[in-house]
Amino acid sequence: VGKPIGIALIGCGVVGTGVLRLLAEHRESIEARIGSSLEIRGIVVSDPSRERDPLVPSALLTTDGEALVRSHDVDLVVEVMGGVARAGALVRLALETGKHVVTANKALLAEEGVALSALAEQKGLDLYYEAAVAGGIPIIRVLREGLSSDRVRAVYGIVNGTSNYILSRMRSAGLEFAVALAEAQSAGYAEADPTLDVGGGDAAHKLTVLARLAFGQHVRTEHVAIEGIDRVSRVDMQFAERFGYEIKPLAIAQRLTDGRLDLRVHPALVQQDAALAGIHGALNAVYVHGELVGPSLLSGLGAGAGPTAVSVVADVVDVAQNLVAGAPARRAAGVRDANAKVSVQPIGELVSSYYVRMTVRDRPGVLARVTGSLASHAVSVEQMVQQRPETASSEVAATLVFLTHEAREQDLRAAITEIDASQDVVSPTNVIRIVDQA
Ligand SMILES: NC(=O)c1ccc[n+]([C@@H]2O[C@H](COP(=O)([O-])OP(=O)(O)OC[C@H]3O[C@@H](n4cnc5c(N)ncnc54)[C@H](OP(=O)(O)O)[C@@H]3O)[C@@H](O)[C@H]2O)c1
């Protein structure tokens, strides 16, 4: 057994505590794989006096991240603190002072991942981040290693467990969005402030990281068209089901035939027999289409102490094996030219089919005017249902739901703007994209 490998643990919350537990419980098999022992040199937290799991060694707690990261007996910094500013400063300091880094921080990677990877490469250090996307699912390894010889055409993911849980409960229990969200919060899935989850921001961070690996380009979160799941209501679920679809929170990255990238996060109707339609509750999944390998699906737990710790410690094992072998930084960062312009298809140019739900007034000729508006913007209707309200109302005549043929998004939006501005509709029309390939 070689010289012990010194680890600085930055953060000891859900994931950090999970890492300590995993290291304690699997120590023997992990050290056998590495051929050396792992030693925690210090643990950075914001409040050392907080009550913690008894397995957290309180003598190692500190608030002085800089001193710990700089210390000479640290070989590897494990950042599971979260946030961008302070975590970023500590990760940069680690790389500048010759320490390898493992991080679970998708927000940091989305913002600074390319610069941090370049710094790691320049310093001959490893930067690993398997836990940052889809928790326990080894999708980073799959893209970085398993499929590195193929050309990825598309990645479709369910990468936010909270959103998937909410939409799954809306469907299975017939809950409204707000009720399902409250349930997700009391089950411990959703944060007190769920904006990043249900608004799509968290999924966009993860998609940014995946798209860089898949396409080797410097994708940024600003390139991603983002829509949250809060636009989905129970009636949309019910109508989708009548048409043979489910509504899923998707993150999509694809390379179009003209070379541009299509990058988006939004709820989508997917056919009930599609691969991603079967991913329920808080599960995550990523469906990758490679040019030669074809489609492949990975699914599993996307969050939680145990699954996330598995990915963090798998990275620790990789880095430690590299250290023992004297061969760190073997793998390229993924992004070929950080300064090359990324060509992204504007969302208005997307060609897709759509689910459109309108609530219209009881007036003569409404249906003709609505379909006329759609037709005049080159949107043709594939299927339609009309439902009268259960309780008689003088105002609302019906809910009209259309599934369109493929249309250009900006054409559809123009038609909807025109229709919504008329006296025919009672409330804003809801549009949800349909995704057939997932
Ligand atoms: N939770 C998951 O399932 C999951 C899954 C995948 C990835 N991740 C990522 O893993 C990271 C950690 O998530 P988590 O759920 O473990 O978070 P968490 O439970 O909130 O823990 C954060 C830890 O960092 C410490 N900390 C926060 N800000 C600090 C600061 N400014 N200075 C010093 N210490 C600070 C906290 O100290 P105190 O203990 O004193 O409060 C706490 O120990 C995030 O990047 C997250 O996105 C989480």
The ligand as a MOL file (V3000), in Angstrom:
LIG
                    3D

  0  0  0     0  0            999 V3000
M  V30 BEGIN CTAB
M  V30 COUNTS 48 52 0 0 0
M  V30 BEGIN ATOM
M  V30 1 N -28.3220 16.8670 -2.6730 0
M  V30 2 C -28.2230 16.1440 -3.7770 0
M  V30 3 O -28.9130 15.1230 -3.9420 0
M  V30 4 C -27.2440 16.5130 -4.8530 0
M  V30 5 C -27.1390 15.7210 -6.0090 0
M  V30 6 C -26.1950 16.0300 -6.9830 0
M  V30 7 C -25.3980 17.1480 -6.8190 0
M  V30 8 N -25.5360 17.9390 -5.7010 0 CHG=1
M  V30 9 C -24.6590 19.1000 -5.5680 0
M  V30 10 O -23.8030 18.9020 -4.4560 0
M  V30 11 C -23.5120 20.1290 -3.8410 0
M  V30 12 C -23.8850 20.0520 -2.3570 0
M  V30 13 O -25.2640 19.7800 -2.2110 0
M  V30 14 P -25.8900 19.3870 -0.7840 0
M  V30 15 O -27.2870 18.9690 -1.0870 0
M  V30 16 O -25.0030 18.4460 -0.0610 0 CHG=-1
M  V30 17 O -25.9080 20.8100 -0.0480 0
M  V30 18 P -26.1100 21.1100 1.4920 0
M  V30 19 O -26.7610 19.9650 2.1820 0
M  V30 20 O -26.7480 22.4390 1.5780 0
M  V30 21 O -24.6180 21.2130 2.0800 0
M  V30 22 C -23.7780 22.2780 1.7820 0
M  V30 23 C -22.5530 22.1970 2.6970 0
M  V30 24 O -21.6420 23.2350 2.3560 0
M  V30 25 C -21.3840 24.0620 3.4730 0
M  V30 26 N -21.3440 25.4520 3.0170 0
M  V30 27 C -22.2730 26.1050 2.2700 0
M  V30 28 N -21.8700 27.3550 2.0190 0
M  V30 29 C -20.6690 27.5030 2.6160 0
M  V30 30 C -19.7350 28.5750 2.7110 0
M  V30 31 N -19.9650 29.7500 2.1320 0
M  V30 32 N -18.5880 28.3520 3.3980 0
M  V30 33 C -18.3560 27.1770 3.9960 0
M  V30 34 N -19.1820 26.1260 3.9190 0
M  V30 35 C -20.3250 26.2840 3.2450 0
M  V30 36 C -22.5230 23.8500 4.4450 0
M  V30 37 O -22.0490 24.1040 5.7610 0
M  V30 38 P -22.9840 23.8430 7.0620 0
M  V30 39 O -23.0610 22.3470 7.1740 0
M  V30 40 O -22.2630 24.4690 8.2010 0
M  V30 41 O -24.2880 24.4670 6.7420 0
M  V30 42 C -22.8590 22.3770 4.1780 0
M  V30 43 O -22.0200 21.5480 4.9380 0
M  V30 44 C -24.2720 21.1910 -4.6480 0
M  V30 45 O -23.4230 21.7140 -5.6250 0
M  V30 46 C -25.3760 20.3910 -5.2880 0
M  V30 47 O -25.8320 20.9910 -6.4970 0
M  V30 48 C -26.4320 17.6360 -4.7200 0
M  V30 END ATOM
M  V30 BEGIN BOND
M  V30 1 1 1 2
M  V30 2 2 2 3
M  V30 3 1 2 4
M  V30 4 1 4 5
M  V30 5 2 4 48
M  V30 6 2 5 6
M  V30 7 1 6 7
M  V30 8 2 7 8
M  V30 9 1 8 9
M  V30 10 1 8 48
M  V30 11 1 9 10
M  V30 12 1 9 46
M  V30 13 1 10 11
M  V30 14 1 11 12
M  V30 15 1 11 44
M  V30 16 1 12 13
M  V30 17 1 13 14
M  V30 18 2 14 15
M  V30 19 1 14 16
M  V30 20 1 14 17
M  V30 21 1 17 18
M  V30 22 2 18 19
M  V30 23 1 18 20
M  V30 24 1 18 21
M  V30 25 1 21 22
M  V30 26 1 22 23
M  V30 27 1 23 24
M  V30 28 1 23 42
M  V30 29 1 24 25
M  V30 30 1 25 26
M  V30 31 1 25 36
M  V30 32 1 26 27
M  V30 33 1 26 35
M  V30 34 2 27 28
M  V30 35 1 28 29
M  V30 36 1 29 30
M  V30 37 2 29 35
M  V30 38 1 30 31
M  V30 39 2 30 32
M  V30 40 1 32 33
M  V30 41 2 33 34
M  V30 42 1 34 35
M  V30 43 1 36 37
M  V30 44 1 36 42
M  V30 45 1 37 38
M  V30 46 2 38 39
M  V30 47 1 38 40
M  V30 48 1 38 41
M  V30 49 1 42 43
M  V30 50 1 44 45
M  V30 51 1 44 46
M  V30 52 1 46 47
M  V30 END BOND
M  V30 END CTAB
M  END
